[in-house]
Amino acid sequence: GPLGFQPRLFGNQAGAAILGSSPEAVMGHTDSEINGGDTAREVMADDQRILDGGKTVHLEEVAKVAGERRTFFTMKAPYRDNSGQVAGLVGVARDITERARDENALRDSEVRYRSLFEHAGTAIYVFDPESRHFLDVNEHGGRWLGYS
């Protein structure tokens, strides 16, 4: 049957803690029973694609666990039995929520800086005193210096 309806057979303390539970409470339960709703459907759909493709996949997944949206860097691969048949899925997930938030904040900051730099009504330039070169100049700065 669909992967999401297969129970978890193994897990560690860290994985269970992410789910707000213990390994004993998670083992033997399906993704639907553990996560429920949209999160379970999204994870199960991703897992089924991995099983159908038969290859190891590295991806970022966003899931709501223990009432909070978290970002994971995940490696998932089909688990094969002795005859080579797909018997399940093996996954290792690393919680990168804080790193992802920091990267998004940095990206947003860079976009705001670039917009301010390019659209400011005054001259702005970045000058390297060591090489004595302009590294960046906005439009007003270029005109102020006599260049386009």
C-alpha positions as CSV (number, residue, x, y, z in Angstrom):
1,G,0.0,0.0,0.0
2,P,1.0,3.7,0.0
3,L,4.1,4.4,2.0
4,G,2.4,6.8,4.4
5,F,0.2,4.0,5.7
6,Q,3.2,1.9,6.6
7,P,4.4,2.1,10.2
8,R,7.7,3.5,11.3
9,L,10.0,0.6,12.2
10,F,13.0,2.5,13.6
11,G,13.8,6.0,14.8
12,N,16.1,7.7,17.3
13,Q,15.7,10.1,20.2
14,A,16.5,13.2,18.1
15,G,13.9,12.4,15.5
16,A,11.2,11.6,18.0
17,A,12.0,14.8,19.9
18,I,11.4,16.9,16.7
19,L,7.9,15.3,16.7
20,G,7.5,16.2,20.3
21,S,7.5,12.6,21.3
22,S,9.7,9.6,22.3
23,P,11.0,6.8,20.0
24,E,8.7,4.3,21.7
25,A,5.6,6.5,21.1
26,V,6.5,7.0,17.4
27,M,7.5,3.5,16.4
28,G,4.7,1.4,14.9
29,H,2.7,4.5,13.8
30,T,2.2,5.9,10.3
31,D,3.0,9.5,9.1
32,S,-0.8,10.1,9.1
33,E,-1.1,9.1,12.8
34,I,2.0,11.1,13.8
35,N,1.7,14.3,11.7
36,G,-1.8,14.3,10.3
37,G,-3.3,16.7,7.8
38,D,-1.4,18.5,5.0
39,T,2.1,17.7,6.5
40,A,1.5,13.9,6.3
41,R,0.1,14.2,2.7
42,E,3.1,16.3,1.5
43,V,5.7,14.0,3.2
44,M,4.0,10.8,1.9
45,A,3.8,12.2,-1.6
46,D,7.5,13.1,-1.5
47,D,8.3,9.6,-0.1
48,Q,6.3,7.9,-2.8
49,R,8.1,9.8,-5.6
50,I,11.4,8.7,-4.1
51,L,10.3,5.1,-4.0
52,D,8.9,5.2,-7.5
53,G,12.2,6.8,-8.8
54,G,14.3,4.3,-6.9
55,K,17.1,6.8,-6.2
56,T,18.6,8.6,-3.2
57,V,17.4,12.1,-2.9
58,H,18.6,15.1,-0.9
59,L,16.0,17.9,-0.4
60,E,14.8,20.6,1.9
61,E,11.4,19.8,3.4
62,V,9.2,22.2,5.4
63,A,6.8,20.4,7.7
64,K,4.6,21.3,10.6
65,V,5.8,19.2,13.6
66,A,4.8,19.6,17.2
67,G,2.7,22.6,16.2
68,E,5.5,24.5,14.5
69,R,6.7,24.8,10.9
70,R,10.3,23.5,10.7
71,T,12.7,23.2,7.8
72,F,14.8,20.0,7.3
73,F,17.6,19.0,5.1
74,T,16.8,15.5,4.4
75,M,18.4,12.5,2.7
76,K,15.9,9.7,1.7
77,A,16.5,6.5,-0.1
78,P,14.5,3.4,-1.0
79,Y,15.3,0.5,1.4
80,R,15.7,-2.7,-0.5
81,D,15.4,-6.3,0.8
82,N,17.8,-9.1,0.0
83,S,16.2,-9.7,-3.3
84,G,16.6,-6.1,-4.3
85,Q,12.9,-5.3,-4.0
86,V,11.9,-1.9,-2.4
87,A,10.8,-2.8,1.1
88,G,10.5,0.7,2.6
89,L,12.2,4.0,2.9
90,V,15.2,5.2,4.9
91,G,15.5,8.8,5.8
92,V,17.9,11.1,7.7
93,A,16.7,14.6,8.5
94,R,18.6,17.5,10.0
95,D,16.7,20.4,11.4
96,I,17.9,23.6,9.7
97,T,15.1,25.9,10.7
98,E,17.3,28.5,12.3
99,R,19.8,28.5,9.4
100,A,17.0,28.8,6.9
101,R,15.5,31.7,8.8
102,D,18.9,33.4,9.0
103,E,19.5,32.9,5.2
104,N,16.1,34.3,4.4
105,A,16.7,37.3,6.7
106,L,20.1,37.9,5.1
107,R,18.5,37.6,1.6
108,D,15.8,40.1,2.6
109,S,18.4,42.5,4.0
110,E,20.4,42.3,0.8
111,V,17.3,43.0,-1.3
112,R,16.5,46.1,0.9
113,Y,20.1,47.3,0.8
114,R,20.3,46.9,-3.0
115,S,16.9,48.7,-3.5
116,L,18.0,51.6,-1.2
117,F,21.4,51.8,-2.9
118,E,19.9,51.9,-6.5
119,H,17.0,54.1,-5.8
120,A,18.4,56.6,-3.3
121,G,18.0,60.3,-4.3
122,T,21.6,60.9,-3.3
123,A,25.1,59.7,-4.3
124,I,26.2,56.5,-2.7
125,Y,29.5,54.7,-3.5
126,V,31.7,52.0,-2.1
127,F,35.4,52.9,-2.2
128,D,38.3,50.6,-1.5
129,P,41.0,52.9,0.1
130,E,43.7,50.2,-0.4
131,S,43.3,49.8,-4.1
132,R,41.9,53.3,-4.5
133,H,39.1,52.0,-6.7
134,F,35.3,52.5,-6.6
135,L,33.8,49.1,-6.0
136,D,30.2,50.1,-6.5
137,V,28.4,53.4,-7.4
138,N,24.7,54.1,-7.7
139,E,23.3,56.2,-10.5
140,H,23.4,59.5,-8.6
141,G,26.9,58.7,-7.5
142,G,28.0,58.2,-11.1
143,R,26.5,61.5,-12.2
144,W,28.1,63.2,-9.2
145,L,31.5,61.8,-10.3
146,G,30.7,62.8,-13.9
147,Y,30.1,59.3,-15.2
148,S,27.1,57.2,-16.3
